Amino acid sequence: MVTIDTIRRRYGVHICRRCINEEYHLQLNPENCIYDCYYPRKCPRCGKIGNIVTGFRLSGKAKQLFLSPLGGKGPSE
């Protein structure tokens, strides 16, 4: 399962939901994530303005375990 610590170890910082969905083949919706603050910031991975994810709600964790095509596993490194 993808955790925030996994993302921080890989990128050094938190990234946006779009990048998490793209990188880990997930389908997280905004309500599945916990965000850093109420205003968008620049994502360090893609450079676009977006909300930076700092955690996952229970629904987001469930999607990672049961609905992701990789079974919640991250990309091979």
C-alpha positions, 0 to 999 in steps of 0.5 A: 500500500502506498503511504505518505512516507513512501511518497516522501522518501521517493520525492523528498516532499509531498506531491499532488493527487494527480501525480499520485494517481499517475505514478501509483496507478490509483483513482483517488478522488479529492474526498479520499485525501487529506490536504496540506492547506486550503489553498493550492500550491505548486507541486514539486513533481509536475510543476502544476498548481494543485492541492498537495496531499499529506495523508489519506482518509479511510476511503482512500486507503480502501481504494489503494488496497482493493481497487488499484490495478497494482493491488496497492503496490507502488511502481517498481524502482 
